């Protein structure tokens, strides 16, 4: 069996990839750079255009022959210290940005809203939640925010239909560029694979499902194949008899105990109910990380504005499409241990889900 990119991916890299998948009519580019640290050089006013070009690693911006941008004007904004920097991206994903992220959140939200109003395609709640998380993460630990007006050529006319922001954090900068995809068509993404998409989704899920200051819930997805004919009266019995098995997880037999590390068969209705409850539990676990919802007793709408919920759905749908060959197709068989997800979200024990298609299988191992 082959693991789906088990490496941890930086949250901004993950957001950039999912942004292209979830919001294909917008282009997002994130560019890293360097600048003097704030304790070495305070920006009481906006830096010069030459300095901005240097600090923001201009002109390279979007991929493709017309992807270069050149700064022609710049405005500076303070970033106030938020109360909970580590939870800032989560707050912004819910539409509740910390004070330090309010300006960046407003710029991103307004740009996407204006782009939506000028075109036929609506910005769904999944996209808004992802964009909010991006704004919150961009501003976290930042000290200075620059809004930059750019041109496609040196000394060329300003492009008023794009958004360009730069945030300084210590001696590093991150530059955000947003544009209409029609004006800046994307080049093929070499990382456009199900395995990389899964790695991006699971990296962000771990950001929402922190157990403590150092540990988070992790997801490992492994794909494999089988040659068992499941088009029979009892596909469960056929699979048990014909599958070579996984060295770590075995399918439960009649004499096994529920405490054993074995997988128990789930029918379609039980699997659906377990995934639904797991999603609700992940939303509750994400909300429990912050005081924002401390006195809110209302039941959150799911998926609604819950980015963790959209991520969980994307993970399951991507895996099912990969093993069945068609979007929206349920697995032929499913086996699980400790599902719905509950204790693992608190760092206790492991959970595992085995999904079986006609020829492919996926093993999802969740640990705290």
C-alpha distance (Angstrom), angle and dihedral (degrees) to the residues before:
residue distance angle dihedral
X1 . . .
X2 3.80 . .
X3 3.81 123.8 .
X4 3.80 116.9 -131.4
X5 3.81 103.0 -120.9
X6 3.84 97.7 -56.5
X7 3.82 92.1 -168.2
X8 3.78 119.0 109.8
X9 3.79 113.6 -108.8
X10 3.79 123.0 -149.5
X11 3.83 110.7 -105.4
X12 3.81 93.6 -121.5
X13 3.81 91.3 51.2
X14 3.79 89.1 49.9
X15 3.80 92.6 48.6
X16 3.79 92.1 48.7
X17 3.81 91.5 54.0
X18 3.81 95.5 44.5
X19 3.80 90.8 45.2
X20 3.81 88.8 61.4
X21 3.82 90.5 49.4
X22 3.80 98.8 42.9
X23 3.82 98.8 34.8
X24 3.81 103.4 31.9
X25 3.81 93.9 162.0
X26 3.81 91.3 63.7
X27 3.77 128.4 63.1
X28 3.78 120.3 -140.2
X29 3.77 125.0 -172.3
X30 3.81 125.6 179.3
X31 3.79 116.7 -164.7
X32 3.79 125.7 -173.4
X33 3.79 124.2 -146.6
X34 3.78 145.3 154.4
X35 3.79 135.0 -105.9
X36 3.80 137.1 166.2
X37 3.80 110.1 -76.8
X38 3.80 115.7 -101.9
X39 3.82 92.0 -111.6
X40 3.81 88.7 56.5
X41 3.79 98.4 43.0
X42 3.79 122.8 16.3
X43 3.78 116.8 -156.2
X44 3.79 102.6 -141.8
X45 3.79 86.1 159.4
X46 3.77 132.2 18.9
X47 3.81 115.0 -72.4
X48 3.80 118.3 -111.7
X49 3.80 119.6 -86.8
X50 3.80 90.1 -107.8
X51 3.81 90.5 53.3
X52 3.81 92.0 45.9
X53 3.79 89.7 51.2
X54 3.79 89.4 52.4
X55 3.81 97.4 42.2
X56 3.81 92.7 45.4
X57 3.83 95.5 47.1
X58 3.80 91.3 -122.3
X59 2.98 142.9 -155.6
X60 3.82 98.2 35.5
X61 3.81 106.4 81.6
X62 3.80 119.8 132.1
X63 3.78 124.9 27.0
X64 3.77 117.2 -106.0
X65 3.81 135.9 53.9
X66 3.82 94.4 -65.7
X67 3.77 96.4 44.3
X68 3.79 101.2 104.3
X69 3.80 119.9 107.3
X70 3.81 131.7 -171.1
X71 3.83 125.2 -158.8
X72 3.81 115.3 -118.7
X73 3.83 101.0 166.5
X74 3.80 136.9 11.4
X75 3.82 138.9 -165.1
X76 3.81 125.1 -166.0
X77 3.80 127.8 -143.8
X78 3.81 130.1 -175.8
X79 3.78 119.8 -119.4
X80 3.78 110.5 -142.6
X81 3.79 117.6 -144.2
X82 3.82 107.1 -98.4
X83 3.80 120.8 -136.5
X84 3.81 93.7 -125.0
X85 3.77 110.0 25.3
X86 3.80 94.3 173.1
X87 3.82 91.5 56.3
X88 3.79 95.3 41.4
X89 3.82 96.4 101.3
X90 3.82 90.8 49.3
X91 3.81 91.9 50.1
X92 3.78 92.1 50.1
X93 3.81 91.6 49.1
X94 3.81 87.3 60.4
X95 3.81 90.7 50.4
X96 3.82 91.1 -104.9
X97 3.82 104.3 108.3
X98 3.78 120.6 -173.5
X99 3.79 116.2 -112.2
X100 3.79 90.8 -98.2
X101 3.82 92.5 55.1
X102 3.80 99.1 41.7
X103 3.81 96.3 96.6
X104 3.81 95.7 46.0
X105 3.82 90.0 44.0
X106 3.80 91.0 51.3
X107 3.81 93.1 49.5
X108 3.81 93.2 49.5
X109 3.81 94.5 42.8
X110 3.79 93.9 47.1
X111 3.79 92.9 48.3
X112 3.79 93.5 50.5
X113 3.81 91.6 44.7
X114 3.80 91.9 51.0
X115 3.80 91.3 47.2
X116 3.80 88.8 51.5
X117 3.80 93.7 49.2
X118 3.80 91.5 51.1
X119 3.80 93.5 50.4
X120 3.80 139.2 47.7
X121 3.79 97.1 -112.2
X122 3.78 121.9 88.7
X123 3.80 123.7 -139.6
X124 3.79 104.9 -120.9
X125 3.78 124.4 -144.3
X126 3.78 90.9 -105.4
X127 3.80 89.6 59.4
X128 3.81 93.1 45.3
X129 3.79 91.7 51.4
X130 3.82 91.8 49.7
X131 3.81 92.0 47.0
X132 3.80 90.2 48.8
X133 3.78 91.5 51.8
X134 3.80 89.0 49.7
X135 3.81 92.3 53.1
X136 3.79 91.7 47.3
X137 3.78 93.1 48.7
X138 3.79 91.9 45.8
X139 3.81 92.3 55.6
X140 3.81 96.9 40.7
X141 3.83 110.5 114.2
X142 3.80 89.3 0.0
X143 3.79 124.8 137.7
X144 3.80 103.0 -174.7
X145 3.80 134.3 34.1
X146 3.80 122.0 -163.0
X147 3.78 125.7 -168.5
X148 3.78 108.0 -155.5
X149 3.77 129.2 -162.4
X150 3.79 111.2 -150.0
X151 3.79 142.5 -168.3
X152 3.78 129.3 -151.5
X153 3.80 91.0 -126.6
X154 3.82 133.7 29.4
X155 3.82 108.4 -80.5
X156 3.82 88.8 0.0
X157 3.82 126.1 139.4
X158 3.80 116.4 -69.6
X159 3.79 117.4 -99.8
X160 3.79 105.1 -130.4
X161 3.81 95.1 -179.2
X162 3.82 97.1 67.1
X163 3.80 134.3 73.4
X164 3.80 121.9 -139.9
X165 3.80 122.5 179.5
X166 3.79 131.9 172.5
X167 3.80 125.2 -163.4
X168 3.80 123.8 -167.0
X169 3.80 116.4 -149.0
X170 3.81 114.6 177.3
X171 3.84 103.0 -49.8
X172 3.81 95.8 -25.7
X173 3.78 130.8 86.0
X174 3.78 132.6 -158.3
X175 3.77 119.4 -160.1
X176 3.79 121.5 -159.1
X177 3.80 121.4 -159.1
X178 3.81 123.3 -174.3
X179 3.79 125.7 -177.4
X180 3.78 142.6 151.8
X181 3.80 109.8 -81.0
X182 3.81 91.5 -136.4
X183 3.79 90.7 60.5
X184 3.80 93.6 44.2
X185 3.83 107.6 29.2
X186 3.77 115.0 -159.6
X187 3.77 125.7 -118.9
X188 3.83 118.6 -130.0
X189 3.80 112.9 -74.8
X190 3.79 113.3 -127.0
X191 3.81 88.9 -155.9
X192 3.82 93.7 54.7
X193 3.82 94.9 121.9
X194 3.82 131.6 121.5
X195 3.81 89.6 -116.9
X196 3.80 93.1 55.8
X197 3.80 92.3 44.3
X198 3.80 89.4 52.6
X199 3.81 90.7 49.2
X200 3.82 90.5 52.7
X201 3.81 92.9 47.8
X202 3.80 95.0 47.1
X203 3.81 92.3 46.7
X204 3.81 89.8 56.3
X205 3.80 92.1 43.6
X206 3.80 88.4 57.4
X207 3.82 89.2 53.1
X208 3.81 89.0 58.8
X209 3.81 95.7 41.1
X210 3.80 103.1 57.6
X211 3.80 114.8 163.0
X212 3.80 95.9 -168.5
X213 3.80 138.7 -28.6
X214 3.81 93.1 -62.5
X215 3.82 108.1 23.7
X216 3.79 134.4 62.4
X217 3.78 138.0 176.9
X218 3.80 109.2 -89.0
X219 3.78 132.6 -158.1
X220 3.80 125.0 -152.4
X221 3.80 118.1 -172.6
X222 3.80 120.6 -164.9
X223 3.81 124.9 -174.5
X224 3.77 127.1 -156.2
X225 3.79 143.4 155.9
X226 3.79 136.7 -120.0
X227 3.79 134.9 -168.6
X228 3.81 99.1 -147.9
X229 3.81 117.4 130.2
X230 3.80 103.9 -126.6
X231 3.79 95.6 176.9
X232 3.79 90.5 97.8
X233 3.80 137.9 104.5
X234 3.84 92.9 -96.4
X235 3.83 109.3 28.8
X236 3.83 91.7 170.5
X237 3.80 92.3 59.6
X238 3.81 91.2 43.7
X239 3.81 92.2 51.5
X240 3.80 93.6 46.8
X241 3.78 90.2 51.7
X242 3.78 97.9 43.2
X243 3.82 107.5 33.6
X244 3.80 115.6 96.2
X245 3.80 89.4 -143.5
X246 3.81 135.4 -140.2
X247 3.79 119.8 -76.6
X248 3.81 92.4 -131.2
X249 3.80 103.3 34.6
X250 3.80 125.7 43.8
X251 3.78 129.5 -175.0
X252 3.79 112.2 -105.1
X253 3.78 121.0 -103.9
X254 3.79 126.2 -153.2
X255 3.81 94.0 -94.8
X256 3.81 95.2 49.1
X257 3.78 121.6 110.8
X258 3.81 124.5 -128.2
X259 3.82 89.3 -119.0
X260 3.82 91.8 60.1
X261 3.80 120.4 101.3
X262 3.78 93.0 -109.2
X263 3.77 134.0 118.5
X264 3.79 122.1 -113.0
X265 3.78 122.8 -150.1
X266 3.82 117.4 -107.6
X267 3.78 125.7 -160.8
X268 3.80 119.3 -138.2
X269 3.80 95.5 -95.5
X270 3.80 93.6 47.8
X271 3.80 91.7 48.3
X272 3.80 91.8 50.8
X273 3.81 92.1 48.6
X274 3.82 92.1 47.1
X275 3.80 92.8 51.0
X276 3.81 90.9 47.8
X277 3.80 92.4 50.8
X278 3.82 91.2 44.3
X279 3.79 89.2 54.8
X280 3.80 91.8 51.0
X281 3.80 90.7 48.3
X282 3.82 91.8 50.8
X283 3.80 90.4 51.9
X284 3.82 89.7 50.5
X285 3.81 91.4 47.8
X286 3.81 92.0 50.4
X287 3.80 92.3 48.7
X288 3.81 91.4 48.2
X289 3.83 90.3 64.2
X290 3.78 92.8 71.8
X291 3.81 139.7 45.8
X292 3.80 92.0 -131.2
X293 3.80 91.6 94.9
X294 3.83 96.8 33.8
X295 3.80 94.7 114.2
X296 3.80 97.5 27.8
X297 3.80 110.3 105.3
X298 3.80 96.8 172.6
X299 3.77 119.3 115.7
X300 3.81 108.9 -110.7
X301 3.77 118.4 -121.0
X302 3.79 110.1 -112.6
X303 2.94 124.2 -113.8
X304 3.82 89.2 -3.9
X305 3.80 110.0 115.5
X306 3.81 94.1 -19.5
X307 3.80 106.5 118.6
X308 3.81 90.8 -172.4
X309 3.80 87.8 60.0
X310 3.82 93.4 50.5
X311 3.79 89.6 47.9
X312 3.80 92.6 50.9
X313 3.81 90.7 50.5
X314 3.79 92.2 47.9
X315 3.80 89.9 51.3
X316 3.80 94.0 52.4
X317 3.81 94.3 42.4
X318 3.80 93.0 48.8
X319 3.80 92.0 49.9
X320 3.80 93.7 46.6
X321 3.79 92.3 48.6
X322 3.78 89.7 50.8
X323 3.82 95.2 52.1
X324 3.82 98.5 37.3
X325 3.79 99.4 36.0
X326 3.81 94.3 -131.5
X327 3.84 132.9 75.7
X328 3.79 115.2 -110.8
X329 3.79 94.6 19.0
X330 3.82 116.0 134.2
X331 3.80 121.2 -134.4
X332 3.77 120.2 -95.1
X333 3.82 90.5 -130.3
X334 3.80 136.7 7.3
X335 3.80 132.6 -165.4
X336 3.80 127.6 -178.9
X337 3.78 148.3 176.3
X338 3.83 121.6 -152.7
X339 3.78 95.8 -0.4
X340 3.03 129.1 -178.4
X341 3.81 93.0 55.7
X342 3.78 108.8 -113.3
X343 3.80 120.8 120.9
X344 3.81 92.4 35.3
X345 3.81 88.6 61.7
X346 3.82 86.7 64.3
X347 3.79 93.1 47.7
X348 3.80 96.6 -97.6
X349 3.80 118.5 131.0
X350 3.79 129.9 -38.6
X351 3.79 135.4 -77.0
X352 3.78 128.2 -152.4
X353 3.80 135.9 -170.4
X354 3.80 125.0 -169.3
X355 3.81 115.8 -163.8
X356 3.79 119.2 -169.2
X357 3.79 127.5 -159.2
X358 3.77 130.2 -179.6
X359 3.81 92.1 -79.5
X360 3.80 107.7 -7.1
X361 3.79 133.9 62.9
X362 3.79 135.2 -164.8
X363 3.80 126.8 -156.4
X364 3.80 115.4 -160.4
X365 3.81 114.1 -165.1
X366 3.80 116.5 -168.9
X367 3.80 119.7 -170.2
X368 3.77 137.0 172.2
